[in-house]
Amino acid sequence: MKCAAFWGLSLVLPGDPSSFLLAWHEAGYSRPKESLWHILPFAILWTIWLLRNDIIFANGRVDPPQLFFLVRSLAALWFKARRVDSVPSMDSIIADPSIADNSSLSNMQPLVVQSWQNPPVGFLKLNVDGAMLCNGSKGGIGGLIRDSCGVWLDKFSHPSNPGPPILPELLAIDHGLAFFFANEKFVKFRLILECDCAVAVEWILNSSLCPSVFEHLVRRFKDLIDAKSVFLRLIPRSINVKADCLAKEGIG
């Protein structure tokens, strides 16, 4: 083991995975067994293992912000897999892992299933979504444009770069906006943009929350949203199914 100073305290850092897991368990022994705390160390080790393989076999490099989000994303995914009836969405847990443990099974309420609504006359609605394999190796983006009668006017489905789950969500928004405004037949319409990624919407509304690694990308489409007076809406995942299917098709 190695010693280190942290905030003026002397800490002992475990030098191998077994010691790390044991120390983590001892630190959280009072937490409930279904707590996200007990999932995090496995998400950390698995993400580091994937990064190690990427460095050795694919000339990858250490990207701390990406590593940070991969760990959070994987932990949130596993947490939701174990507690499918939990109210906090995966995106919410990624943004603030503490809410996973603050929501107990006893006070959880069933999710309200809503339906997709046609946009008003004079508007078009763009629904976008991103998808990523659990190991972050392949992603996809998808989106579709519908009119006030609910008619499909256009769609897209493409692969995206590997990375954390938030990346294809952002790329879907970026590509969807460019896709819409590049089409001359849509010029006379106002746009309503809908997505189910709470983190992405939060970063668009408050860019100070966006990590620097994604700042340029978010700024690019945020400026377009502001310039074109796009209406941005966060919707439940249950009513964004068609965009989700297109995103998963994009993975291939």
C-alpha positions as CSV (number, residue, x, y, z in Angstrom):
1,M,0.0,0.0,0.0
2,K,1.0,3.6,-0.5
3,C,0.6,6.6,1.8
4,A,-0.7,9.9,0.5
5,A,-1.8,13.3,2.0
6,F,-5.3,14.5,1.2
7,W,-6.8,17.6,2.6
8,G,-4.2,17.5,5.3
9,L,-5.0,14.0,6.3
10,S,-2.8,10.9,6.0
11,L,-4.4,8.3,3.9
12,V,-3.4,4.8,2.9
13,L,-4.1,4.0,-0.7
14,P,-4.7,0.2,-1.5
15,G,-2.1,-1.1,-3.9
16,D,-4.1,-3.9,-5.5
17,P,-7.8,-4.5,-6.4
18,S,-8.5,-6.8,-3.5
19,S,-7.2,-4.4,-0.9
20,F,-9.1,-1.6,-2.7
21,L,-12.4,-3.5,-2.5
22,L,-11.9,-4.5,1.1
23,A,-11.1,-0.9,2.1
24,W,-14.2,0.4,0.2
25,H,-16.4,-2.2,1.9
26,E,-15.1,-1.3,5.3
27,A,-15.7,2.4,4.6
28,G,-19.3,1.8,3.6
29,Y,-20.2,-1.1,5.9
30,S,-23.1,0.9,7.4
31,R,-24.7,1.6,4.1
32,P,-27.6,-0.6,2.8
33,K,-26.5,-3.4,0.5
34,E,-28.6,-1.9,-2.4
35,S,-26.7,1.4,-2.1
36,L,-24.9,2.8,-5.1
37,W,-21.9,2.9,-2.9
38,H,-21.4,-0.8,-3.2
39,I,-21.6,-0.6,-7.0
40,L,-19.1,2.2,-7.5
41,P,-15.8,0.2,-6.9
42,F,-16.7,-2.4,-9.5
43,A,-17.6,0.4,-12.0
44,I,-14.2,2.0,-11.3
45,L,-12.2,-1.1,-11.7
46,W,-14.1,-2.2,-14.9
47,T,-13.7,1.2,-16.5
48,I,-10.0,1.3,-15.7
49,W,-9.6,-2.2,-17.2
50,L,-11.3,-1.1,-20.4
51,L,-9.1,2.0,-20.5
52,R,-6.0,-0.1,-20.0
53,N,-6.9,-2.3,-22.9
54,D,-7.7,0.7,-25.1
55,I,-4.2,2.1,-24.3
56,I,-2.4,-1.1,-25.0
57,F,-4.3,-2.3,-28.0
58,A,-5.7,0.8,-29.7
59,N,-3.2,3.5,-28.8
60,G,-5.7,5.1,-26.5
61,R,-4.9,7.8,-23.9
62,V,-6.0,8.8,-20.4
63,D,-8.8,11.3,-20.6
64,P,-9.8,12.1,-16.9
65,P,-13.2,13.7,-17.7
66,Q,-14.2,10.8,-20.0
67,L,-13.1,8.3,-17.4
68,F,-15.1,10.2,-14.7
69,F,-18.3,10.1,-16.8
70,L,-17.8,6.4,-17.8
71,V,-17.6,5.4,-14.1
72,R,-20.7,7.4,-13.2
73,S,-22.6,6.1,-16.2
74,L,-21.7,2.5,-15.7
75,A,-22.6,2.7,-11.9
76,A,-25.9,4.4,-12.8
77,L,-26.7,1.7,-15.4
78,W,-26.0,-1.2,-13.0
79,F,-28.0,0.6,-10.2
80,K,-31.0,0.9,-12.5
81,A,-30.6,-2.7,-13.6
82,R,-30.9,-3.8,-10.0
83,R,-33.7,-1.5,-9.1
84,V,-35.8,-1.1,-12.2
85,D,-38.7,0.4,-10.2
86,S,-36.6,3.3,-8.9
87,V,-37.8,6.8,-9.8
88,P,-34.5,8.6,-10.4
89,S,-33.6,8.4,-14.1
90,M,-30.2,7.2,-15.2
91,D,-29.3,10.7,-16.4
92,S,-30.3,12.1,-13.0
93,I,-28.1,9.6,-11.2
94,I,-25.1,10.4,-13.5
95,A,-25.5,14.1,-12.8
96,D,-25.8,13.5,-9.0
97,P,-25.1,10.0,-7.7
98,S,-26.2,10.9,-4.2
99,I,-29.9,11.0,-5.3
100,A,-29.7,7.2,-5.9
101,D,-29.3,6.5,-2.2
102,N,-31.6,9.4,-1.1
103,S,-34.6,7.7,-2.8
104,S,-35.7,4.7,-0.9
105,L,-38.0,2.0,-2.2
106,S,-40.6,2.9,0.3
107,N,-41.3,6.4,-1.1
108,M,-41.0,5.6,-4.8
109,Q,-44.0,6.3,-6.9
110,P,-44.8,4.7,-10.3
111,L,-43.8,6.7,-13.3
112,V,-46.6,8.4,-15.2
113,V,-46.6,7.1,-18.8
114,Q,-47.4,10.0,-21.2
115,S,-47.9,10.0,-24.9
116,W,-46.1,11.9,-27.6
117,Q,-48.0,15.1,-28.6
118,N,-48.2,16.6,-32.1
119,P,-46.7,20.1,-32.3
120,P,-49.0,23.1,-33.0
121,V,-49.7,24.3,-36.6
122,G,-46.7,26.2,-37.8
123,F,-44.2,24.2,-35.8
124,L,-42.3,21.0,-36.4
125,K,-41.0,18.7,-33.7
126,L,-37.6,17.1,-33.7
127,N,-37.1,14.2,-31.3
128,V,-33.5,13.0,-30.9
129,D,-31.7,10.3,-28.8
130,G,-28.3,8.7,-28.4
131,A,-27.3,5.2,-27.5
132,M,-24.1,3.6,-26.4
133,L,-23.0,0.0,-25.7
134,C,-22.3,-0.7,-22.0
135,N,-18.5,-0.8,-22.6
136,G,-18.6,2.5,-24.4
137,S,-17.0,1.0,-27.6
138,K,-19.8,1.8,-30.0
139,G,-22.6,4.4,-30.1
140,G,-25.4,5.6,-32.3
141,I,-27.6,8.7,-32.8
142,G,-31.0,9.0,-34.2
143,G,-33.8,11.5,-34.7
144,L,-37.0,12.2,-36.6
145,I,-39.0,15.3,-37.6
146,R,-42.8,15.3,-37.5
147,D,-45.4,17.9,-38.3
148,S,-48.6,19.0,-36.6
149,C,-50.4,15.9,-37.9
150,G,-47.8,13.6,-36.6
151,V,-46.5,12.7,-40.1
152,W,-42.8,11.7,-40.4
153,L,-41.1,14.3,-42.6
154,D,-37.5,13.1,-42.2
155,K,-35.2,11.0,-40.0
156,F,-31.6,10.2,-39.4
157,S,-29.7,7.2,-37.9
158,H,-25.9,7.1,-37.7
159,P,-23.1,5.6,-35.7
160,S,-21.3,7.9,-33.2
161,N,-17.9,8.0,-31.7
162,P,-17.1,5.7,-28.7
163,G,-17.2,7.3,-25.3
164,P,-19.4,7.9,-22.2
165,P,-23.2,7.6,-22.6
166,I,-23.6,11.4,-22.6
167,L,-21.5,11.7,-25.8
168,P,-24.1,10.3,-28.2
169,E,-26.9,12.3,-26.5
170,L,-25.0,15.5,-27.2
171,L,-24.0,14.4,-30.7
172,A,-27.7,13.6,-31.5
173,I,-28.7,17.1,-30.5
174,D,-25.9,18.6,-32.5
175,H,-26.6,16.6,-35.6
176,G,-30.3,16.9,-35.3
177,L,-30.2,20.7,-35.3
178,A,-27.8,20.8,-38.2
179,F,-30.0,18.3,-40.0
180,F,-33.1,20.4,-39.5
181,F,-31.7,23.8,-40.4
182,A,-29.9,22.5,-43.5
183,N,-33.2,21.5,-45.1
184,E,-34.8,24.4,-46.9
185,K,-38.3,23.0,-46.8
186,F,-38.3,23.5,-43.0
187,V,-37.4,27.2,-43.1
188,K,-40.9,28.5,-42.6
189,F,-41.5,26.5,-39.5
190,R,-40.6,27.0,-35.9
191,L,-38.8,24.1,-34.1
192,I,-39.5,22.2,-30.9
193,L,-36.6,20.1,-29.9
194,E,-37.3,17.2,-27.5
195,C,-34.9,14.8,-25.9
196,D,-34.9,12.6,-22.8
197,C,-31.4,13.3,-21.5
198,A,-31.7,15.5,-18.4
199,V,-27.9,16.1,-18.2
200,A,-27.8,17.4,-21.7
201,V,-30.7,19.8,-21.2
202,E,-29.2,20.9,-17.9
203,W,-25.9,21.8,-19.6
204,I,-27.7,23.7,-22.4
205,L,-29.7,25.7,-19.9
206,N,-26.7,26.3,-17.6
207,S,-23.4,26.0,-19.5
208,S,-21.4,26.6,-16.3
209,L,-22.3,23.0,-15.3
210,C,-20.9,21.5,-18.5
211,P,-17.4,19.9,-18.1
212,S,-14.7,21.5,-20.2
213,V,-14.3,18.4,-22.4
214,F,-17.8,18.9,-23.8
215,E,-18.0,22.7,-23.5
216,H,-17.2,23.4,-27.2
217,L,-19.8,20.9,-28.5
218,V,-22.5,22.2,-26.1
219,R,-21.7,25.8,-26.9
220,R,-22.0,25.2,-30.6
221,F,-25.6,23.9,-30.5
222,K,-26.6,26.2,-27.6
223,D,-25.8,29.2,-29.8
224,L,-27.9,27.8,-32.6
225,I,-30.8,27.1,-30.2
226,D,-30.6,30.7,-29.0
227,A,-30.2,32.2,-32.4
228,K,-33.1,30.3,-33.9
229,S,-35.4,30.6,-30.9
230,V,-35.7,26.8,-30.6
231,F,-38.1,25.5,-28.0
232,L,-36.2,22.9,-25.9
233,R,-38.1,20.3,-24.0
234,L,-37.0,17.5,-21.7
235,I,-39.4,14.5,-22.1
236,P,-39.7,11.1,-20.4
237,R,-37.9,8.3,-22.1
238,S,-41.2,6.4,-22.5
239,I,-42.4,8.9,-25.1
240,N,-39.1,9.1,-27.0
241,V,-39.2,5.5,-28.1
242,K,-39.0,6.1,-31.9
243,A,-35.9,8.3,-31.6
244,D,-34.4,5.7,-29.3
245,C,-34.9,3.0,-31.9
246,L,-33.2,5.0,-34.5
247,A,-30.3,5.7,-32.2
248,K,-29.9,1.9,-31.5
249,E,-30.1,1.2,-35.3
250,G,-27.2,3.6,-35.7
251,I,-25.0,1.5,-33.5
252,G,-25.2,-1.2,-36.2
